[in-house]
């Protein structure tokens, strides 16, 4: 309980220290709260910047098929491996997750897995994984943007432009959505420039708010 309290207080370093003895005690593995302790320990390590150690415990939760911690654990594993360029480990973690969930993959997980596939250059498989989240769920717009990125990176510029253009149809309301809109304008500008459609490129760049953090990226 002390470890959980420290975690909730965002004292992640001390939470990780307190929880370590609990999660490594074989006699506690039968305790109903054991896997909760493992999750808090893993997340504490992650938040404290010790991602390599955190991965060990997130993997434990996936391998033990702890349903209440499966999705947040796989998302962290994908994030950690992707940030370290260890794309084979991303794929291995995803396959473990598929087995643990009986193949029932939430759109959110498909989206983050696809992002890591794009980082690793597997644009074809990324587009496959993005099919469902781009049509349903809370990550629909981000997934459409990711489709555009994958298409552009694989040389399908016209298809990419169509994806980015489609994102102009929704009205952003949250900060995250407004950021996505700015990224979309930037991507459209670059794609239309590559297509030789300079007027459309200029129009896209001019749509970027001059107060935007993306404003300085207009010229490349």
ZIZI-V701013 format. One record per backbone hydrogen bond with DSSP energy under -1.0 kcal/mol. NH is the residue of the N-H (numbers start at 1). CO is the residue of the C=O. E is the energy in kcal/mol with one decimal. If there is no record, write none. Layout:
nh->[NH,NH]
co->[CO,CO]
e->[E,E]
This chain:
nh->[5,6,7,8,9,10,11,12,15,16,17,18,19,20,23,24,25,28,29,31,34,37,38,39,40,41,42,43,44,45,46,47,48,49,50,51,54,55,57,58,59,60,61,62,63,64,66,67,69,73,74,75,76,77,78,79,80,81,82,83,84,85,86,87,90,91,92,93,94,95,96,97,98,99,100,101,103,104,105,110,111,112,113,114,115,116,117,118,119,120,121,122,123,126,127,128,129,130,131,134,135,136,140,143,144,145,146,147,148,149,150,151,152,153,154,155,156,157,160,161,162,163,164,165,166,168,169,178,179,180,181,182,183,184,185,186,187,188,189,190,191,192,193,194,195,196,197,198,201,202,203,204,205,206,208,212,215,217,218]
co->[1,2,3,4,5,7,6,10,11,12,13,14,15,16,19,20,22,25,26,28,31,33,34,35,36,37,38,39,40,41,42,43,44,46,45,49,50,51,53,54,55,56,57,58,59,60,61,65,66,69,70,71,72,73,74,75,76,77,78,79,80,82,81,85,86,87,88,89,90,91,92,93,94,95,96,97,98,101,103,106,107,108,109,110,111,112,113,114,115,116,118,117,121,122,123,124,125,126,128,130,132,132,137,139,140,141,142,143,144,145,146,147,148,149,150,152,151,155,156,157,158,159,160,161,162,165,166,174,175,176,177,178,179,180,181,182,183,184,185,186,187,188,189,190,191,193,192,196,197,198,199,200,201,202,205,209,212,214,215]
e->[-2.4,-2.3,-2.1,-2.7,-1.7,-1.8,-2.9,-1.3,-2.2,-2.5,-1.6,-2.6,-2.5,-1.4,-2.5,-1.5,-1.2,-1.8,-1.2,-1.7,-2.1,-2.0,-2.0,-2.3,-2.7,-2.4,-2.8,-2.9,-2.1,-2.4,-2.3,-2.8,-1.7,-1.5,-2.5,-1.3,-2.1,-2.2,-1.0,-2.3,-2.5,-1.3,-1.7,-1.8,-2.9,-2.2,-2.0,-1.1,-1.7,-1.7,-2.7,-2.2,-1.7,-2.4,-2.5,-2.2,-3.1,-2.5,-2.4,-2.2,-1.2,-1.3,-2.9,-1.2,-1.3,-2.1,-2.1,-2.5,-2.3,-2.3,-2.0,-2.2,-2.4,-2.0,-2.4,-2.1,-2.7,-1.0,-1.1,-2.0,-2.4,-2.0,-2.7,-2.5,-2.1,-1.6,-1.9,-2.3,-2.1,-1.8,-1.4,-2.5,-1.4,-1.9,-2.2,-1.4,-2.3,-1.5,-1.0,-1.7,-1.8,-1.2,-1.2,-2.2,-2.0,-2.2,-2.3,-2.2,-2.1,-2.2,-2.6,-2.7,-2.6,-2.6,-1.5,-1.6,-2.7,-1.5,-2.1,-2.7,-2.0,-1.8,-2.5,-2.8,-1.8,-1.7,-1.2,-2.3,-2.3,-2.0,-2.1,-1.9,-2.3,-2.2,-2.3,-2.2,-2.7,-2.8,-2.4,-1.9,-2.7,-2.8,-1.6,-2.1,-1.8,-1.2,-2.5,-1.2,-2.0,-2.8,-2.3,-2.1,-2.4,-2.5,-1.6,-2.1,-1.4,-1.7,-1.5]
